[in-house]
Amino acid sequence: MKKSIWSKGLYLEGLRRLRKLMITFSALNVAFIAVFAVITRVAGGNTGKDSLYLIWTLLIFVFLGAPALALRTFSFHNKRGSSDFFHALPYTRSCIFLSLLSSLIVAIAVVVAVSGASAFAAYTMLRAEADTFRKIAFLLFCFFTSSVFTASVSVLAASASGSVFTELVMSTVMMIFPQILIYEFKSFILSDVYTAERDMYLGSGSMEVPDFFNLPLRMLMLFFGGNLDRINEPFPLIYSAVVCVLYLIGAYLLFRFRKSETAGRSAPSLKIQAVFRVVLACAISFIGTLELVRSIMKNDRNNYISTVIVIFTIAVIAYFIFELISTKGKRNILKALPGFAVVIALNIAFAGVYYGVSSYEYSFGTKPEQISSITISAAVKDFYCTRTVKLTDTAYIKCLTDGYKISGEDTVEAICRNVVYANKYGRRSAAGHYVVFDIRCGLISKTRSLSLFSDIEQLLKEEIKQSDAYKNNLRSVPAQISKRDAESFIGISGKKENEKISVPGFSAVEIVLYELRAELKDVDADEWENFVKSRSTDNGLYVQYYSVYGYTSIPLSQTLTPHAYETALKAEVTN
């Protein structure tokens, strides 16, 4: 027996077995892309994002073509004669598997490459911009990765099974089962526990896909949602690559130890068949378990009990129907009955894990005595507005956005109460602003996003206004971001309305702000704070302009900022 781990002959044999499917799927992709390109051109389609939909015809290949190539590559598993032939070859099992696997990957690459070449030609005809071609190249890479992912699922199923039916069922389950587990588990926790990660998706459309979808499913959902710009997030690529490698390793191990006698059987060995039944039932029942535990924790059993009953019923039916179809024997259903105890045990274990994780997430950040620190990491833009804001407001907001570390015991205790309320009712309060906190308990730090009650926000504001960071921010003049004269002016307040003077002019305000920044560096922080709070200006002279915080108004002092004051006064008099 040859001890090499790869054989050119077996590799070429694999390509020979796949040549018809390669030609078929390449021709279909080229035809689809050409037809859609012509339709787009005739309909007067633009060369922007809409034209990128042409290449999404490859999704058919991802979910149908690549698995078909994989099942064809290892189809000898399903016939006793061909299985005996391949296992009798003078090669190691590793050599056979790796040689055929390499031919499968090359076949996928050829189909994607041919389809990509036709796509580039179509976009050239549509006179697409250079940025469009860069997106095409990245999408082709995503389609190749997705195709290998779906093919690896089919290879794993083919290595464990001995019939087409079990291969198709288990390919579908293994492609979706880990994703269901991750998505449902995480989404339930995110919907129950008030985390910032959940709020990132509040208010977004239903097609805004969170980053924990694997690449094939993500691409499918993005296609229907139309949000092509989110395809380049790294996590789905990393997740898909890791799972793909794990599936292929599992397929390799199963391939090495399987017997030729497995081929042609309606069901694999008793152990593998039992695993298939359990995995299929758990893929369905785990969703019901999540619903059940969640309803118990929320004390809202009436809304979920009917859903749970339906899900568990489907899981039981699927468990026994799969056994009946795959083994073709009614007597085997009774033999499979004890195996359902494993499904029940796994559901109990899964419920315990979910309950433990949810309880931990619920209780995190709710007990002041366990908290090491609370740091504000972000403030949502509902702080920012188009009304005129004072310098005291901009200094407070800057403390929030720069990462203020809370030190007051009363403030920490109040925030803990806010966390408890948010966890209990699962919604924001309408009273306050939305702030993101990093809460640390010992070595563990977690992010929590809260809409603060007005009294808690006032407590937080009072603490911040006593800090050095706030006083320093008062002497930090926000940058001017608008060059329209109507939004930048020097004015005098405090007179009668018919004597009120405002002088528009971006350049004049820009000069005053430059002088003001230079002078505030040397001004005593407490004196400037008292002046800003009292707004005891000489004749009420001030500058108002548009900054990142909205329309910002800053008073000018003849004693504390004399150069800026004189510059503004001259501009007012001159104009």
SVG drawing of the C-alpha trace seen along z (x, -y; Angstrom):
<svg xmlns="http://www.w3.org/2000/svg" viewBox="-52 -100 56 105">
<polyline fill="none" stroke="black" stroke-width="0.4" points="0.0,0.0 1.3,-3.4 2.0,-5.6 1.7,-9.0 -0.9,-11.4 -1.9,-12.7 -2.3,-11.1 -2.3,-12.9 -4.3,-10.0 -7.0,-10.2 -7.1,-14.0 -7.6,-13.7 -10.2,-11.0 -12.1,-13.3 -12.1,-16.1 -13.3,-13.6 -16.2,-12.6 -17.1,-16.3 -16.6,-17.6 -20.2,-17.5 -21.4,-19.2 -18.7,-21.8 -19.7,-22.6 -23.4,-22.7 -23.1,-25.1 -20.6,-27.3 -22.9,-27.6 -25.9,-28.3 -24.1,-31.0 -22.7,-32.6 -26.2,-32.5 -27.9,-34.0 -25.3,-36.8 -25.6,-37.6 -29.4,-37.7 -29.5,-39.9 -26.8,-42.2 -28.9,-42.6 -32.1,-43.2 -30.2,-45.8 -28.8,-47.5 -32.2,-47.6 -33.9,-48.8 -31.4,-51.6 -29.9,-50.3 -27.2,-52.4 -23.6,-51.3 -23.8,-51.6 -25.0,-49.2 -28.0,-47.9 -25.7,-46.3 -24.0,-44.3 -27.1,-42.2 -26.0,-40.4 -23.3,-38.5 -25.7,-37.3 -26.9,-34.6 -24.0,-32.6 -26.1,-32.1 -27.8,-29.2 -24.4,-27.6 -23.5,-28.1 -26.6,-26.3 -27.2,-23.8 -24.1,-23.6 -21.3,-23.2 -23.2,-20.5 -24.0,-18.7 -20.3,-18.6 -19.4,-17.4 -22.0,-14.6 -20.9,-13.6 -17.3,-13.5 -18.0,-11.0 -21.1,-9.3 -19.2,-6.0 -20.1,-5.7 -23.7,-5.0 -23.0,-2.0 -21.4,1.2 -19.5,2.0 -17.9,-1.5 -17.2,-1.6 -15.4,1.7 -13.4,0.5 -12.2,-2.7 -11.4,-1.0 -9.5,1.7 -7.2,-0.8 -3.5,-0.6 -3.8,-4.0 -4.3,-4.9 -7.6,-6.3 -5.9,-9.6 -4.6,-9.7 -8.0,-8.9 -9.8,-11.5 -7.3,-14.4 -6.9,-13.7 -10.7,-13.7 -11.1,-16.7 -8.5,-18.7 -10.4,-18.0 -13.6,-19.2 -12.1,-22.5 -10.5,-23.0 -13.8,-22.3 -15.5,-24.9 -12.8,-27.4 -13.2,-26.8 -16.9,-27.4 -16.5,-30.6 -13.7,-31.8 -15.6,-31.3 -18.7,-33.0 -16.5,-35.8 -15.0,-36.4 -18.4,-36.6 -19.4,-39.0 -16.4,-41.3 -17.4,-41.3 -21.0,-42.2 -20.0,-45.0 -17.6,-46.3 -20.5,-46.4 -22.5,-48.3 -19.5,-50.7 -19.2,-50.1 -16.9,-52.3 -13.6,-51.0 -15.0,-50.6 -17.6,-48.2 -14.9,-45.9 -13.2,-45.9 -16.5,-44.8 -16.9,-42.1 -13.5,-40.7 -14.3,-40.6 -17.8,-39.1 -16.2,-36.3 -13.9,-35.5 -17.0,-35.3 -18.8,-33.1 -15.8,-30.7 -15.6,-30.6 -19.3,-30.0 -19.2,-27.3 -16.4,-25.4 -18.4,-25.8 -21.6,-24.2 -19.5,-21.5 -17.7,-20.7 -21.1,-20.1 -22.0,-17.6 -18.6,-15.9 -19.1,-15.3 -22.6,-13.9 -21.4,-11.7 -18.5,-10.4 -20.9,-9.3 -23.8,-8.2 -24.5,-5.4 -27.6,-6.7 -28.7,-9.9 -31.6,-10.5 -29.5,-10.6 -26.9,-12.7 -29.4,-15.4 -31.1,-15.5 -27.9,-15.6 -26.3,-18.2 -29.2,-20.5 -29.2,-19.9 -25.4,-20.4 -25.5,-23.6 -28.3,-25.1 -28.0,-23.5 -24.9,-25.3 -26.3,-28.6 -29.7,-28.0 -28.0,-27.3 -25.8,-30.4 -28.5,-32.7 -31.3,-31.6 -29.1,-31.4 -27.6,-34.8 -30.7,-36.5 -32.7,-35.4 -30.0,-36.6 -29.7,-39.9 -33.5,-40.3 -33.6,-39.6 -30.5,-41.3 -30.1,-45.0 -26.7,-45.0 -25.3,-47.6 -24.9,-44.9 -28.7,-44.5 -29.2,-48.2 -27.0,-48.3 -29.8,-46.6 -32.7,-48.4 -34.4,-50.6 -32.7,-48.9 -34.6,-47.1 -35.4,-43.4 -32.7,-42.7 -30.0,-44.2 -28.0,-41.0 -26.0,-40.7 -22.5,-39.6 -22.8,-36.1 -24.4,-34.5 -22.1,-32.2 -21.1,-33.5 -23.5,-31.5 -26.6,-32.4 -25.4,-35.9 -25.0,-36.4 -28.4,-35.0 -30.0,-37.4 -28.1,-40.3 -29.3,-39.5 -32.9,-39.7 -32.2,-42.8 -30.3,-44.6 -27.6,-45.8 -24.5,-44.8 -22.2,-47.2 -22.2,-45.0 -20.8,-41.9 -17.2,-42.8 -17.5,-42.4 -14.7,-39.9 -16.6,-37.7 -18.7,-35.7 -15.6,-35.0 -13.6,-33.8 -16.5,-31.8 -17.2,-30.1 -13.6,-29.3 -13.2,-27.7 -16.4,-25.7 -15.4,-24.6 -12.1,-23.3 -13.8,-21.5 -16.3,-19.8 -13.5,-18.7 -11.5,-17.2 -14.6,-15.4 -15.2,-14.1 -11.6,-12.9 -11.8,-11.0 -15.1,-9.4 -13.8,-8.5 -10.8,-6.8 -12.8,-4.5 -15.9,-3.8 -16.3,-0.4 -17.2,0.5 -20.2,2.4 -21.9,-0.9 -22.5,-1.8 -25.9,-1.2 -27.5,-0.7 -30.6,-2.8 -29.0,-3.7 -25.4,-3.8 -24.2,-1.9 -26.4,-1.8 -24.2,-4.4 -24.1,-6.8 -27.8,-6.4 -28.5,-7.2 -26.3,-10.3 -28.2,-11.5 -31.6,-11.0 -30.4,-12.9 -28.9,-15.8 -32.0,-16.2 -34.3,-16.2 -32.1,-18.6 -31.9,-21.0 -35.6,-21.5 -36.3,-21.0 -33.5,-23.3 -35.6,-26.2 -38.5,-25.1 -36.3,-24.7 -35.1,-28.3 -38.7,-29.5 -39.7,-27.5 -36.9,-28.7 -37.4,-32.2 -41.1,-32.1 -40.4,-30.7 -37.8,-33.4 -40.2,-36.1 -43.1,-34.5 -45.0,-34.8 -46.0,-31.2 -49.3,-31.8 -47.7,-33.5 -45.1,-30.7 -46.6,-27.4 -48.5,-26.8 -45.3,-27.6 -43.3,-25.2 -45.8,-22.4 -45.8,-22.8 -42.0,-22.8 -41.5,-19.7 -44.2,-17.9 -42.4,-18.6 -39.1,-17.4 -40.7,-14.1 -42.3,-13.5 -39.0,-14.3 -37.1,-12.0 -39.3,-8.9 -40.1,-9.8 -36.4,-10.1 -35.9,-6.6 -38.8,-5.1 -37.6,-6.5 -33.9,-5.8 -34.3,-2.2 -37.5,-1.3 -38.7,0.8 -41.6,0.1 -40.0,2.3 -37.0,0.0 -39.2,-2.8 -39.6,-1.0 -35.9,-0.3 -35.2,-4.1 -37.5,-5.0 -34.8,-4.7 -32.6,-7.0 -35.1,-9.8 -34.1,-9.9 -30.8,-11.2 -32.6,-14.1 -34.5,-14.9 -31.3,-14.8 -29.5,-17.1 -32.4,-19.5 -32.3,-19.6 -28.6,-20.2 -29.1,-23.0 -31.8,-24.5 -29.5,-24.6 -26.7,-26.2 -29.0,-28.8 -30.6,-29.5 -27.2,-29.8 -25.8,-32.2 -29.0,-34.3 -29.1,-34.5 -25.4,-35.6 -26.1,-38.2 -29.1,-39.4 -27.3,-39.8 -24.1,-41.4 -23.9,-45.1 -26.9,-45.0 -25.1,-44.9 -23.0,-48.0 -20.8,-46.1 -19.6,-43.8 -18.7,-46.6 -15.1,-47.5 -15.7,-50.4 -18.2,-52.0 -16.9,-53.9 -18.9,-55.7 -17.7,-54.6 -20.2,-56.3 -23.2,-58.5 -25.8,-58.2 -26.4,-61.2 -29.7,-62.0 -27.7,-64.3 -26.8,-66.3 -29.5,-68.6 -30.1,-71.6 -31.1,-73.9 -28.6,-76.3 -26.5,-74.6 -24.4,-76.3 -20.7,-75.6 -21.7,-73.8 -23.7,-71.4 -20.9,-70.7 -18.5,-70.1 -20.8,-67.6 -21.4,-65.7 -17.6,-65.6 -17.1,-64.0 -19.6,-61.3 -18.1,-60.6 -14.5,-60.7 -15.0,-57.9 -15.7,-59.3 -15.0,-57.0 -17.8,-57.2 -16.6,-57.4 -19.6,-58.5 -21.2,-55.7 -24.6,-57.2 -24.2,-57.4 -23.0,-53.8 -25.9,-52.6 -28.4,-54.6 -27.0,-53.1 -27.3,-49.6 -31.0,-50.3 -31.3,-51.5 -29.8,-48.2 -32.2,-46.2 -35.1,-48.1 -33.9,-47.7 -33.4,-43.9 -36.9,-43.5 -38.9,-45.4 -36.6,-44.9 -37.1,-48.4 -35.7,-51.9 -37.2,-54.5 -38.5,-57.4 -37.2,-59.9 -33.5,-60.2 -30.7,-59.9 -29.1,-56.7 -25.6,-56.1 -23.2,-53.1 -21.4,-51.9 -18.4,-49.6 -19.2,-47.9 -16.3,-45.9 -16.8,-43.3 -13.4,-42.0 -11.6,-40.8 -14.7,-40.7 -16.0,-43.8 -19.3,-44.0 -21.0,-46.6 -24.5,-47.8 -26.5,-50.4 -29.1,-52.3 -31.6,-55.1 -31.2,-56.9 -34.0,-58.2 -34.0,-61.9 -33.2,-61.8 -30.3,-59.4 -29.0,-61.5 -29.2,-64.6 -27.1,-62.7 -24.6,-61.7 -24.4,-65.3 -23.8,-66.7 -20.9,-64.3 -19.4,-65.1 -19.6,-68.8 -17.5,-68.5 -14.7,-66.7 -11.5,-68.2 -12.3,-66.7 -15.5,-68.8 -13.7,-72.0 -11.0,-71.4 -13.7,-70.7 -15.2,-74.1 -12.0,-75.6 -12.1,-73.5 -13.9,-75.3 -15.7,-73.0 -14.5,-73.2 -16.6,-75.1 -18.0,-72.7 -20.2,-74.9 -19.0,-77.6 -22.4,-79.2 -22.7,-82.8 -26.3,-82.3 -25.0,-79.7 -22.1,-81.7 -22.5,-85.2 -21.4,-87.6 -24.2,-89.0 -25.1,-91.2 -27.8,-90.0 -29.6,-91.7 -30.8,-94.8 -34.3,-95.6 -35.4,-93.4 -35.3,-96.3 -31.7,-97.1 -30.5,-93.5 -27.5,-93.2 -26.2,-90.1 -23.4,-90.2 -23.2,-87.1 -19.9,-86.0 -17.9,-82.8 -14.5,-84.4 -15.2,-86.8 -16.4,-84.0 -13.4,-81.9 -11.0,-84.6 -12.8,-85.1 -12.7,-81.4 -9.0,-81.2 -8.3,-84.1 -10.6,-82.4 -8.8,-79.1 -5.5,-80.7 -6.6,-82.7 -8.5,-80.0 -5.4,-77.9 -4.2,-80.4 -7.5,-81.3 -8.3,-79.9 -10.7,-77.0 -12.9,-78.0 -13.1,-81.7 -14.1,-80.7 -16.7,-78.2 -18.2,-80.8 -18.4,-83.2 -20.0,-80.7 -22.5,-79.7 -23.5,-83.2 -23.1,-84.5 -22.3,-87.9 -21.0,-89.3 -20.2,-92.9 -23.1,-94.0 -23.9,-90.3 -21.3,-89.8 -21.2,-86.2 -20.4,-84.1 -22.7,-81.5 -21.8,-78.9 -22.5,-75.3 -20.4,-72.6 -20.7,-68.8 -23.0,-69.5 -25.4,-71.7 -25.7,-75.5 -23.1,-76.3 -23.2,-79.6 -20.1,-80.9 -20.1,-84.1 -17.1,-86.4 -15.5,-88.2 -13.8,-91.5 -11.6,-90.6 -10.9,-86.8 -10.7,-86.8 -9.9,-90.4 -8.4,-89.7 -11.4,-87.6 -13.7,-90.1 -12.1,-93.1 -12.0,-91.2 -15.7,-90.4 -16.5,-93.9 -14.6,-95.4 -16.3,-92.9 -19.7,-93.9 -19.0,-97.6 -17.4,-97.4 -20.2,-95.4"/>
</svg>
